[in-house]
Amino acid sequence: MRFVINRSLDRLPAGIISLYSDLAVADICDALGRNAALPSALKPLGFGRMLGSAYTVNLPASENLLLYYAVDNAQPGDVVVASCGAYVERAVCGEIMANLAMKRGLAGFVIDGAVRDARALSEMPFPVYTRAVSPNGPYKDACGEINVPVSIGNVVINPGDIIVADDDGIVAIRGEEAETLAAQAQKITDEGLEKLRRIEERGTLDFTWLYEKLKKSCCTINNGC
């Protein structure tokens, strides 16, 4: 791993990011083909809703030197996304760093590793997503990279990508797809609300598509007595 700090970060305009303020991660993932979410092992410790620009950090396992740099240099509205090799036996941040990030106006943490001070983090109005909790503290001796593409699970997150998270999970959105994707996700949201309205009013939904699919398949439906 290199030891590189890229200070420049191309963030999308606030107006485009705000298109995702009320969109559910599930609807965004549906619009992206239903295979776009970050690993489900990443869970919120407390407050779940998160929206902002990705400020990426690539860290060796057990190290957090450049995470301090990220918290001190990311801008209000940024989400610090730290790839730690999914190593979960040593925390890279905790209550102190999260409080500083919140005070500076950052939008949240995504830690592909472990954190500590779990109770304090769970009570803060600041979203922290992590794989695990460990009381072991980090080292501050190794290299790392700031604002480079990072890989978390099978997802590559680029600096400046829009990060959206809620209690279902996390998704990263590339700048070139942001406006079109927001419109597609909003359509899915609206369709879902319409289905809920029909259930409330009629107690049923139109499942014509289901039975047509069964008819065309090799499924055998036996009549009861």
C-alpha positions as CSV (number, residue, x, y, z in Angstrom):
1,M,0.0,0.0,0.0
2,R,1.3,3.5,-0.9
3,F,1.6,6.4,1.5
4,V,-0.3,9.1,-0.4
5,I,-2.6,12.0,0.5
6,N,-4.7,13.4,-2.3
7,R,-6.0,16.8,-1.0
8,S,-8.3,17.5,-3.9
9,L,-11.8,16.0,-4.0
10,D,-14.5,16.7,-6.6
11,R,-17.8,16.8,-4.7
12,L,-21.1,16.9,-6.5
13,P,-23.3,20.1,-6.0
14,A,-25.4,20.1,-2.9
15,G,-28.5,20.2,-5.0
16,I,-27.7,16.8,-6.6
17,I,-26.8,15.2,-3.3
18,S,-30.1,16.5,-1.8
19,L,-32.0,14.5,-4.3
20,Y,-31.3,11.5,-2.1
21,S,-32.5,13.1,1.2
22,D,-35.7,11.1,1.3
23,L,-34.9,8.1,-0.8
24,A,-34.6,4.7,0.8
25,V,-31.4,2.7,0.2
26,A,-33.6,-0.3,-0.8
27,D,-35.2,1.7,-3.6
28,I,-31.8,3.0,-4.7
29,C,-30.4,-0.5,-4.8
30,D,-33.4,-1.7,-6.8
31,A,-32.8,1.1,-9.4
32,L,-29.1,-0.1,-9.5
33,G,-30.1,-3.7,-10.4
34,R,-30.5,-5.1,-6.9
35,N,-26.9,-5.9,-6.3
36,A,-25.2,-2.6,-5.4
37,A,-25.3,-2.4,-1.6
38,L,-22.1,-2.5,0.6
39,P,-21.7,-5.7,2.6
40,S,-24.5,-6.3,5.1
41,A,-22.0,-6.9,7.8
42,L,-21.7,-3.1,8.1
43,K,-24.2,-2.1,10.7
44,P,-25.1,1.2,12.3
45,L,-24.3,1.4,16.0
46,G,-27.1,3.9,16.6
47,F,-28.4,6.7,14.3
48,G,-28.8,5.2,10.9
49,R,-29.6,7.8,8.3
50,M,-26.6,9.1,6.5
51,L,-26.0,11.2,3.3
52,G,-22.9,12.9,2.0
53,S,-19.8,12.8,-0.2
54,A,-17.3,10.0,0.2
55,Y,-14.0,11.1,1.7
56,T,-12.1,7.8,1.3
57,V,-9.3,6.4,3.4
58,N,-7.4,3.2,2.6
59,L,-5.8,1.8,5.7
60,P,-3.7,-1.3,6.6
61,A,-5.3,-3.5,9.2
62,S,-4.9,-2.2,12.7
63,E,-3.7,1.3,11.6
64,N,-5.5,4.6,11.9
65,L,-2.8,7.3,11.3
66,L,-4.5,8.7,8.2
67,L,-8.0,8.4,9.7
68,Y,-6.9,11.3,12.0
69,Y,-5.9,13.3,8.9
70,A,-9.3,12.5,7.3
71,V,-11.3,13.7,10.3
72,D,-9.2,16.9,10.4
73,N,-9.4,17.7,6.7
74,A,-12.8,16.4,5.4
75,Q,-15.4,19.1,4.8
76,P,-18.8,19.5,6.4
77,G,-21.2,17.0,4.7
78,D,-18.5,14.5,3.9
79,V,-18.7,10.8,4.9
80,V,-15.4,9.3,6.0
81,V,-15.2,5.9,4.3
82,A,-12.4,3.8,5.7
83,S,-11.3,0.5,4.1
84,C,-9.5,-1.4,6.8
85,G,-9.2,-4.8,5.1
86,A,-12.3,-5.9,7.0
87,Y,-10.1,-6.6,10.0
88,V,-12.2,-6.7,13.1
89,E,-9.9,-7.4,16.1
90,R,-8.6,-3.9,16.5
91,A,-10.6,-0.7,16.6
92,V,-9.5,2.3,14.4
93,C,-11.7,4.9,16.0
94,G,-14.1,5.6,18.9
95,E,-15.9,8.2,20.9
96,I,-13.3,11.0,20.7
97,M,-12.8,10.9,16.9
98,A,-16.6,10.6,16.3
99,N,-17.3,13.6,18.5
100,L,-14.7,15.6,16.7
101,A,-16.1,14.6,13.3
102,M,-19.6,15.5,14.5
103,K,-18.4,18.9,15.8
104,R,-16.8,19.6,12.4
105,G,-20.0,18.9,10.6
106,L,-19.1,15.6,8.9
107,A,-22.0,13.4,7.9
108,G,-20.8,10.1,9.3
109,F,-18.3,7.2,9.3
110,V,-18.3,4.0,7.3
111,I,-15.6,1.8,8.9
112,D,-14.8,-1.5,7.1
113,G,-13.3,-2.8,10.3
114,A,-13.9,-2.3,14.0
115,V,-14.6,0.6,16.4
116,R,-14.8,0.9,20.1
117,D,-16.7,2.9,22.7
118,A,-19.8,1.3,21.4
119,R,-22.3,2.6,24.0
120,A,-21.2,6.2,23.5
121,L,-21.3,5.9,19.7
122,S,-24.8,4.3,19.9
123,E,-26.1,7.3,21.9
124,M,-24.7,10.0,19.6
125,P,-26.7,11.6,16.8
126,F,-23.9,10.8,14.4
127,P,-24.1,7.7,12.1
128,V,-21.3,5.2,12.5
129,Y,-21.4,2.0,10.4
130,T,-18.9,-0.7,11.2
131,R,-18.3,-4.4,10.9
132,A,-17.5,-5.0,14.6
133,V,-16.6,-3.6,18.0
134,S,-13.3,-4.3,19.7
135,P,-11.7,-2.7,22.7
136,N,-8.2,-3.2,21.2
137,G,-6.7,0.2,20.2
138,P,-5.0,0.9,16.8
139,Y,-1.4,1.6,15.9
140,K,-0.2,4.7,14.2
141,D,2.9,3.7,12.4
142,A,2.0,2.4,8.9
143,C,1.1,3.9,5.6
144,G,-2.2,4.5,3.9
145,E,-4.0,6.5,1.2
146,I,-6.4,9.4,1.2
147,N,-9.0,10.1,-1.5
148,V,-8.3,7.0,-3.7
149,P,-10.8,4.4,-4.9
150,V,-11.4,1.9,-2.1
151,S,-12.9,-1.5,-2.2
152,I,-15.4,-2.7,0.5
153,G,-16.7,-6.1,-0.3
154,N,-17.5,-6.2,-4.0
155,V,-18.1,-2.4,-4.2
156,V,-15.6,0.1,-5.3
157,I,-16.2,3.6,-3.8
158,N,-14.6,6.6,-5.4
159,P,-13.8,9.9,-3.7
160,G,-16.8,12.2,-4.1
161,D,-19.3,9.4,-4.6
162,I,-22.6,10.0,-2.9
163,I,-23.0,7.8,0.2
164,V,-26.6,7.0,1.3
165,A,-27.3,4.8,4.3
166,D,-30.3,3.9,6.4
167,D,-31.2,1.0,8.7
168,D,-31.3,-1.3,5.7
169,G,-27.7,-0.7,4.7
170,I,-25.4,1.5,2.6
171,V,-25.1,2.3,-1.1
172,A,-22.5,4.4,-3.1
173,I,-23.6,6.4,-6.1
174,R,-21.2,7.6,-8.8
175,G,-21.4,11.2,-10.0
176,E,-22.2,10.4,-13.6
177,E,-25.3,8.4,-12.7
178,A,-26.6,10.5,-9.7
179,E,-29.3,12.6,-11.4
180,T,-30.8,9.8,-13.5
181,L,-30.6,7.3,-10.7
182,A,-32.4,9.6,-8.3
183,A,-35.3,9.9,-10.7
184,Q,-35.4,6.1,-11.2
185,A,-35.3,5.5,-7.4
186,Q,-38.0,8.2,-6.8
187,K,-40.3,6.3,-9.3
188,I,-39.8,3.1,-7.4
189,T,-40.5,4.9,-4.1
190,D,-43.7,6.3,-5.6
191,E,-44.8,2.9,-6.9
192,G,-44.2,1.4,-3.4
193,L,-46.3,4.1,-1.8
194,E,-49.1,3.4,-4.3
195,K,-49.0,-0.3,-3.4
196,L,-49.3,0.5,0.3
197,R,-52.2,2.8,-0.5
198,R,-54.0,0.0,-2.3
199,I,-53.4,-2.5,0.5
200,E,-54.8,0.0,3.0
201,E,-57.9,0.7,0.8
202,R,-58.6,-2.8,-0.7
203,G,-56.6,-5.3,1.3
204,T,-55.0,-6.8,-1.8
205,L,-52.7,-6.2,-4.7
206,D,-52.9,-7.2,-8.4
207,F,-50.8,-10.4,-8.7
208,T,-51.7,-11.1,-12.3
209,W,-47.9,-11.1,-13.1
210,L,-47.4,-13.9,-10.5
211,Y,-49.8,-16.3,-11.9
212,E,-48.7,-15.7,-15.5
213,K,-45.2,-16.4,-14.4
214,L,-46.3,-19.6,-12.7
215,K,-48.3,-20.7,-15.8
216,K,-45.2,-20.2,-18.0
217,S,-43.0,-22.2,-15.7
218,C,-42.6,-25.9,-14.9
219,C,-44.4,-25.4,-11.5
220,T,-47.1,-27.9,-10.7
221,I,-50.1,-26.6,-8.8
222,N,-52.2,-29.3,-7.2
223,N,-55.8,-28.7,-6.3
224,G,-56.8,-29.3,-2.7
225,C,-59.6,-31.4,-1.5
